[in-house]
Amino acid sequence: MIELLPLVMFAVVCLALMLGYPVAFTLAGVALMFAGGGIIGGIFDPSLLLTFPGRLFGIMSNYTLVAVPLFVFMGVMLEKSRLAEELLGNMAKVCGRLPGGLGLSVILVGALLAASTGIVGATVVTMGLMSLPTMLRHGYQPALATGTICATGTLGQIIPPSIALVLLGDVLSSAYQQAQLKLGVLNLQTVSVGDLFVGAVVPGMLLVALYMGYLLLVAKVKPAAAPKVVEVGESQGVSKLRLVLSLVPVLVLITLVLGSIISGIATPTEAAGVGAMGALILAALKRQLNLSRLREVMRATTRVSAMIFTILLGASLFSLVFRGFGGEELVHHLFEQLPGGVFGAMVVVMLVIFLLGFILDFIEITFVVVPIVGPVLLAMGVDPVWLGVMIAINLQTSFLTPPFGFALFYLRGVAPESVPTSAIYRGVAPYIGLQLLLLLVLALWPQLVTWA
């Protein structure tokens, strides 16, 4: 029974989170409760807790994690500067005459917004407020409109610079080093956030292409579900010029951030600083920057960053106690007993993460689940970059899956009451299928992730 304590710990944490208790304090509280009971019972080494201050210092001095508040600042500033709103309006005027053109515009702008912000919730809410009324007004089927917006909003989970990939990169790097130590490797290698960004580029583009292909197919088979939008009173040439002028700032910012990382000119943290400054400049050029807006953006950035780092501290304590009870050895033993070897273990981990995505945010899963299963899978020979991208896409899929998908809740909060929740659920179903298809493709051809 004692050897099953790590699984009991994990179950207690999930139960407490489902009851609505704060994530960070739940993780730390459960860990301390079990550690205290273990010390009293003589089954937990109290000296392990003395290593926790060193862990805290390591987290707070981690240069990679500085990128998190900078990317959050960049995303919130771009959201407040209404850059996406202008881009969507101009692109809709150019593409609206095509079958499903307005939906294609939503997907393209959502992908650009994801590449600019990396924040799923902000992208879903922004696209919902901007595009859903327009799509419904022009006769788009409610299920198709809401499904497209939800799916597009979650692209920030996989398209760089994604905050999820930043956090996954840091956690997987530690897990990779633990796996190498377990295998007796002396020259330890790491996994950088830049590696994950490069690995996620092709899957992100494939996902956007799949979304667009599906929408074009619907527009051809059922034209009434995605009708053409005919705008009058403005020439096509003027619309294209405005589109180019609105596209240039976004593309320049994406190129500066991603291009500098992929080319090796800058680290992700340095590129995040460039992105934050670029967002400030764009907001100023659009005359959307003032003291009140800057204060609003800084408060939002502080709130999100504090939440992430507090959860990280609680998860670090939970992970320490989990390992102190022999949790890592238990997971490794369970994986070895699974049929199918590495494939079987990978399928189980993907299924568990998918199900946990219903009740936990990607931050909790990254900080709690990945440190537990990551070292074991990596020690079994799984490529760390491929594993990170697969986890990110898997979480993105769970965010769309009824009835608990977070993206569904975000859109339900801003959608008109005339749009039933059942329509949102029906609308995301085809996009969930496309994401599962992408996971299968990446499982069969991992070179699409590890090409670099």
C-alpha positions in Angstrom: 0.0 0.0 0.0 2.9 2.4 0.8 4.3 2.1 -2.7 1.0 3.4 -4.1 1.1 6.7 -2.1 2.4 8.7 -5.1 -0.7 7.7 -7.1 -2.9 8.6 -4.1 -1.2 12.0 -3.9 -1.9 12.6 -7.6 -5.6 11.5 -7.2 -6.0 13.8 -4.2 -4.6 16.8 -6.1 -7.0 16.1 -9.1 -10.0 15.8 -6.7 -9.1 19.1 -4.9 -8.7 20.9 -8.2 -12.1 19.7 -9.4 -13.6 21.0 -6.2 -12.3 24.5 -7.2 -9.4 25.0 -4.8 -6.6 27.3 -6.1 -4.1 25.3 -8.1 -0.8 26.5 -6.6 -1.8 26.2 -3.0 -3.5 22.9 -3.6 -0.3 21.4 -5.0 1.8 22.8 -2.2 -0.7 21.9 0.5 -1.2 18.3 -0.6 2.5 17.9 -0.9 3.1 19.2 2.7 0.2 17.2 4.0 1.6 13.9 2.6 5.2 14.8 3.5 4.2 15.6 7.1 2.3 12.3 7.4 5.2 10.4 5.9 7.7 12.0 8.3 5.5 11.0 11.3 5.1 7.5 9.9 8.8 7.2 9.2 8.4 6.6 5.4 9.6 10.0 4.1 13.1 11.5 4.5 12.7 15.0 6.0 16.1 16.1 4.6 14.5 16.2 1.1 12.5 19.3 2.1 15.8 21.1 2.9 16.6 21.0 -0.8 13.4 23.0 -1.6 14.9 26.5 -1.0 17.6 25.7 -3.6 14.9 24.7 -6.1 13.1 28.0 -5.5 16.3 29.9 -6.1 16.9 27.9 -9.3 13.4 28.7 -10.6 13.6 32.4 -9.8 17.0 32.7 -11.4 16.1 30.7 -14.5 16.9 33.0 -17.5 14.6 31.0 -19.9 11.6 31.7 -17.8 12.1 35.5 -18.1 10.6 35.1 -21.5 7.2 34.3 -20.0 6.2 37.8 -18.7 7.8 39.4 -21.8 5.7 37.2 -24.2 2.6 37.9 -22.0 3.2 41.6 -22.2 3.6 41.4 -26.0 0.4 39.5 -26.4 -1.7 41.7 -24.1 -0.3 44.9 -25.7 -1.1 43.6 -29.3 -4.6 42.6 -28.1 -5.3 46.1 -26.7 -3.9 47.9 -29.7 -6.7 46.5 -32.0 -4.2 45.4 -34.6 -6.0 42.1 -35.2 -9.4 43.9 -35.6 -8.0 46.1 -38.4 -6.3 43.1 -40.0 -9.4 41.0 -39.9 -11.6 43.7 -41.5 -9.1 44.3 -44.3 -8.6 40.6 -45.0 -12.3 39.9 -45.0 -12.8 42.6 -47.7 -10.2 40.9 -49.9 -11.2 37.3 -49.3 -14.9 37.8 -48.7 -15.9 37.2 -52.4 -14.5 33.7 -52.2 -16.6 30.8 -51.0 -15.9 30.6 -47.3 -13.7 33.6 -47.6 -14.7 35.2 -44.3 -14.0 32.0 -42.5 -10.6 31.7 -44.3 -9.9 35.3 -43.1 -10.7 34.3 -39.5 -8.3 31.3 -39.7 -5.4 33.4 -41.2 -5.8 36.3 -38.8 -6.1 33.8 -35.9 -2.9 32.1 -36.9 -1.1 35.5 -37.2 -2.6 36.5 -33.8 -1.4 33.2 -32.3 2.1 33.8 -33.7 2.0 37.3 -32.2 0.6 36.6 -28.8 0.8 32.9 -27.9 -2.1 33.3 -25.4 -5.0 30.9 -26.1 -7.6 32.6 -23.9 -6.9 36.0 -25.3 -7.0 34.8 -28.9 -10.4 33.0 -28.5 -12.0 35.9 -26.7 -10.6 38.5 -29.2 -11.6 36.5 -32.3 -15.0 35.8 -30.7 -15.8 39.4 -30.1 -14.4 40.6 -33.5 -15.5 37.9 -35.9 -18.5 35.9 -34.6 -21.1 38.7 -35.0 -19.8 39.4 -38.5 -19.9 35.7 -39.5 -23.4 35.3 -38.2 -24.6 38.5 -39.8 -23.4 37.3 -43.2 -25.3 34.0 -42.9 -22.6 31.6 -41.6 -23.9 28.5 -39.9 -23.5 29.1 -36.1 -21.9 25.7 -35.6 -19.3 26.3 -38.3 -18.6 29.9 -37.2 -18.1 29.0 -33.5 -16.1 25.9 -34.3 -13.8 27.8 -36.6 -13.2 30.5 -34.0 -12.6 28.0 -31.1 -10.2 26.0 -33.2 -8.3 29.0 -34.5 -8.0 30.5 -31.1 -6.2 27.4 -29.8 -3.5 27.7 -32.4 -1.6 29.8 -29.9 -0.9 26.6 -28.1 1.3 25.2 -30.9 2.3 28.1 -33.2 5.5 29.8 -31.9 6.1 31.9 -29.9 3.8 29.9 -27.6 4.0 30.3 -23.8 3.0 26.7 -23.6 6.2 25.7 -25.5 8.3 28.1 -23.4 7.2 26.3 -20.2 7.4 22.9 -21.8 10.9 23.6 -23.0 12.1 24.4 -19.5 10.4 21.4 -17.9 11.5 19.0 -20.6 15.1 20.2 -20.4 15.2 19.2 -16.7 13.5 15.9 -17.5 16.0 15.2 -20.3 18.9 15.7 -18.0 17.4 13.4 -15.4 16.9 10.7 -18.0 20.5 11.0 -19.1 21.8 10.8 -15.6 19.7 7.6 -15.1 21.3 6.2 -18.2 24.8 7.1 -17.0 25.4 9.8 -19.7 28.3 12.1 -18.6 28.1 14.8 -21.2 24.5 16.0 -20.5 22.5 17.7 -23.3 19.6 20.0 -22.9 16.4 20.9 -24.8 16.1 24.6 -25.6 12.9 26.5 -26.1 14.2 27.4 -29.5 14.3 23.7 -30.4 10.7 23.4 -29.6 9.8 26.5 -31.6 11.6 25.2 -34.6 10.0 21.7 -34.2 6.5 23.3 -33.9 6.7 25.4 -37.1 5.8 22.6 -39.6 3.0 21.1 -37.4 1.5 24.5 -36.9 1.5 25.3 -40.6 0.0 21.8 -41.3 -2.8 22.5 -38.8 -3.7 25.8 -40.4 -3.7 24.2 -43.8 -6.0 21.4 -42.5 -8.4 24.0 -41.1 -8.5 25.9 -44.3 -9.0 22.8 -46.4 -11.9 21.7 -44.3 -13.5 25.2 -44.5 -13.1 25.2 -48.3 -14.6 21.7 -48.5 -17.7 22.8 -46.5 -18.1 25.9 -48.6 -18.1 23.8 -51.7 -20.4 21.0 -50.5 -22.8 23.2 -48.5 -22.5 26.8 -49.8 -25.3 28.0 -47.5 -23.2 27.2 -44.5 -20.3 29.5 -45.6 -21.6 32.0 -48.1 -19.7 34.6 -50.0 -19.5 38.1 -48.5 -19.9 40.8 -51.1 -18.8 44.2 -49.9 -19.8 47.3 -51.8 -18.5 50.9 -51.8 -14.8 50.2 -51.9 -12.5 49.1 -54.7 -10.7 45.8 -54.5 -7.4 47.6 -55.0 -7.9 49.8 -52.0 -8.8 46.8 -49.9 -5.6 45.0 -51.0 -3.5 48.0 -50.2 -5.0 48.3 -46.7 -4.5 44.6 -46.2 -0.8 44.9 -47.1 -0.4 47.9 -44.8 -2.0 46.1 -41.9 -0.1 42.9 -42.6 3.4 44.4 -42.6 3.6 45.3 -38.9 2.5 41.9 -37.8 4.8 40.0 -40.2 7.8 42.2 -39.2 7.2 41.5 -35.6 6.8 37.8 -36.1 9.9 37.8 -38.3 11.9 39.6 -35.7 10.8 37.3 -32.9 10.8 33.9 -34.6 13.5 34.7 -37.1 16.0 35.7 -34.5 15.4 32.5 -32.5 15.5 30.1 -35.4 18.6 31.7 -36.9 20.4 31.6 -33.6 20.9 35.3 -33.4 18.9 35.6 -30.1 17.7 33.4 -27.3 14.0 33.1 -26.7 14.3 35.4 -23.8 16.1 38.1 -25.9 13.6 37.6 -28.7 10.7 38.0 -26.2 12.2 41.4 -25.2 12.3 42.4 -28.8 8.7 41.3 -29.2 7.6 43.3 -26.2 9.3 46.4 -27.4 7.9 45.9 -30.9 4.4 45.6 -29.5 4.9 48.9 -27.7 6.1 50.6 -30.9 3.2 49.2 -32.9 0.7 50.4 -30.3 2.3 53.9 -30.3 2.3 54.1 -34.1 -1.5 53.2 -34.1 -2.0 55.9 -31.4 -3.3 53.3 -29.0 -0.6 53.8 -26.4 -1.3 56.0 -23.4 -0.6 55.9 -19.7 -4.0 54.3 -18.9 -3.6 51.5 -21.4 0.0 50.9 -20.4 -1.1 50.5 -16.8 -3.8 48.1 -17.9 -1.4 46.0 -19.9 1.2 45.9 -17.1 -1.4 44.9 -14.5 -2.6 42.1 -16.8 1.0 40.9 -17.4 1.7 40.9 -13.7 -1.4 39.0 -12.9 -0.8 36.3 -15.5 3.0 36.0 -14.7 2.4 35.8 -10.9 -0.2 33.0 -11.5 2.3 31.0 -13.6 5.2 31.3 -11.3 3.1 30.6 -8.2 1.8 27.4 -9.8 5.4 26.5 -10.7 6.5 26.9 -7.1 3.7 24.7 -5.8 4.3 22.1 -8.6 8.0 22.0 -7.7 7.2 21.1 -4.1 4.7 18.5 -5.2 7.2 17.0 -7.6 9.8 16.9 -4.8 7.5 15.0 -2.4 6.2 12.8 -5.2 9.7 11.6 -6.0 10.5 11.3 -2.3 7.8 8.6 -2.0 9.3 6.8 -5.0 6.8 8.1 -7.5 9.2 8.2 -10.4 10.2 4.5 -9.9 6.6 3.5 -9.7 5.7 5.3 -13.0 8.8 3.7 -14.6 7.7 0.2 -13.4 4.2 0.8 -14.6 5.4 1.8 -18.1 7.6 -1.2 -18.3 4.7 -3.5 -17.6 2.6 -2.0 -20.4 2.2 -4.0 -23.7 3.8 -2.4 -26.7 6.9 -0.9 -25.0 7.6 2.7 -25.8 4.6 2.9 -28.1 2.2 1.6 -25.4 3.7 4.0 -22.8 3.4 6.9 -25.2 -0.3 6.1 -26.0 -1.1 5.9 -22.3 0.6 9.2 -21.5 -1.2 11.0 -24.4 -4.5 9.6 -23.3 -3.9 10.7 -19.6 -2.9 14.2 -20.7 -5.9 14.4 -23.0 -8.3 13.5 -20.2 -6.5 15.8 -17.7 -6.9 18.6 -20.2 -10.6 18.6 -19.3 -10.0 19.6 -15.7 -6.5 21.2 -15.6 -5.0 24.1 -17.5 -1.9 23.5 -19.6 0.2 25.2 -17.0 -0.7 22.7 -14.3 -0.3 19.7 -16.7 3.1 21.0 -17.8 4.4 21.5 -14.2 2.8 18.5 -12.6 2.4 15.7 -15.2 5.3 16.3 -17.5 8.0 16.1 -14.7 6.6 12.8 -13.7 6.3 11.0 -17.1 8.9 13.0 -19.0 12.1 11.5 -17.5 10.7 8.0 -17.9 9.7 8.4 -21.5 13.0 10.2 -22.4 14.9 7.4 -20.7 13.1 4.9 -23.0 14.5 6.8 -26.0 11.7 9.2 -27.0 12.9 12.4 -28.7 12.4 15.3 -26.4 11.4 17.8 -29.1 8.9 15.4 -30.6 7.5 14.7 -27.2 7.1 18.4 -26.4 5.3 19.1 -29.7 3.0 16.1 -29.3 2.0 17.1 -25.8 1.3 20.7 -26.9 -1.0 19.5 -29.8 -2.6 17.0 -27.4 -3.4 19.7 -24.9 -4.7 21.9 -27.7 -7.1 19.1 -28.7 -8.4 18.7 -25.1 -9.1 22.4 -24.9 -11.6 21.9 -27.7 -13.3 18.7 -26.5 -16.8 19.0 -24.9 -18.0 19.3 -22.3 -15.0 20.8 -20.4 -12.8 22.3 -23.1 -11.5 25.6 -21.9 -11.8 27.2 -25.4 -15.5 26.4 -25.4 -16.0 28.2 -22.1 -14.0 31.3 -23.4 -16.2 31.5 -26.5 -19.4 30.8 -24.6 -18.7 33.8 -22.4 -18.6 36.2 -25.4 -21.0 34.5 -27.8 -24.6 35.9 -28.2 -27.3 34.1 -26.3 -28.9 33.2 -29.7 -26.0 30.8 -30.3 -26.8 27.6 -28.3 -24.0 25.8 -26.5 -24.8 22.7 -28.5 -23.9 24.5 -31.7 -20.5 25.3 -30.3 -20.0 21.6 -29.4 -21.1 20.5 -32.8 -18.8 23.0 -34.5 -15.6 21.9 -32.9 -16.1 18.2 -33.6 -14.5 18.3 -37.1 -11.6 20.3 -35.9 -10.9 17.9 -33.1 -10.8 15.2 -35.7 -8.3 17.2 -37.7 -6.0 17.6 -34.7 -6.2 13.9 -33.9 -5.3 13.3 -37.6 -2.2 15.6 -37.2 -1.2 13.7 -34.0 -1.4 10.4 -36.0 0.7 12.0 -38.9 3.4 13.2 -36.5 3.5 9.8 -34.8 4.0 8.1 -38.2 6.4 10.8 -39.5 8.3 12.3 -36.5 10.7 13.9 -39.0 8.1 16.6 -39.5 9.1 17.8 -36.0 12.7 16.7 -35.7 13.7 17.9 -39.2 16.1 20.5 -37.8 
